[in-house]
Amino acid sequence: MIKYLLTAIMVASSMGMAQASTIDLTDGIYSNETYDFAGPVNFFQENVDGVTFSFSAGQFRAIGPWSGNAIVPSSRAIAIGGGGGSSTSFTLMASADVSLEAFWGFGQQYNTNPIFDVTGTGVSSTGNTFGTVGFVGTATPGSNSFVGGPLSLLANTLYTFTVTNSGLSTQGYLMSIDFTSSTSTVPLPAGLPLLMGGLGVLGLVGRKRRKA
């Protein structure tokens, strides 16, 4: 009967584990986009495994590479524009507590990587760089861990990503962010009945053996 106890413990433990997911900024599936005349994109949301991520900026160059004032559907990403040492920023807010694990993207032009700093309640991650440099259509995005990460973001709290581009005409392309959360799993206390049931069965068997 020990196996029943072990099974109960394993199930209860697995119910409390966090789930790994990805905010995919290349899939073209967004909601609540808003546009301005200069942007065109200044707000959109991604819904991933029960968590809503809200991105907001004065303007993103595009959701996707900026090319002739149009979004290129075949190679989407957040295009973060600027150059010459200028800084731009956007904010990110999640509807649940999450941990940001890594990000994918690349820097474009002049072999100068844009860097971005992430700040907010309980978070200070400075000097993040994209691992690859190339041109739209030829660059291979690289995966990078956050400096000082993983980054623990609290639900419904704004976090600021400040991007600095030192090249004359450099853009950063943020393609996805890997994160973990427990929103799609059952909290550990929900597994306690299974655990107690296993203990009860084990105790009952012990009593029967003593009587025999």
Phi, psi and omega in degrees: 000350179300330182297329177294320178295315180297320178298317180298318180296318181295317180295316181298320180293318182294332180291341181261001182284147178284155181254132179274134182213175181225132169277104185266108182269009180248359187273351179074011180256099181231167177218156175056034177297142170233151187230154168233173188290336186263345199287269012265345189259130174234356177199139170199165180233147172242132178250114186228117174048047175085000179245132176259123178254124181252120179254133181218142179206163170303317166192140164270148177300327177180165161266092190121160180304143179273117184215109179060040180061029180221152174277132179269107187296334186281349183214070187277152174183169168282117177266117184255108190270179179117167179188183178064030179084006180286157178238139172231166181213156170219163179245154178227133177226134179251149182278355178216163175297130179222164174238117178279123187262316185199168178223154179243142176169188177205157174260147184243138168079137170063017178051035178239114183281130168291147176243155175221147179249142180244122181226157180158186183304114177075007184231131172213096183237104187244149176082023176291135179231152174282140188281345182228154178232138179185199181242154180305130180095341181236340183288144176255115181300145177244154178265137181221139174279151177287140175298125181075008185278179359297157183258120182270110180260131178276149181300141174056037179235134182280133174237138187254129174253110180256123187249129178241125179247116183270343179288162181296324182213064186254138173235147173254141180242111179264115190258328178194161177228126176273137180214165172234149175206170178247014185292333183264008179241163179273129180302155183305318181304333180294339179271354182298322177304322178296318180296315180295323178297318179297320178295322179296317179298317181296319179294320180297317179297321180297319179296319180297320181293324180292323178293324181292000000 
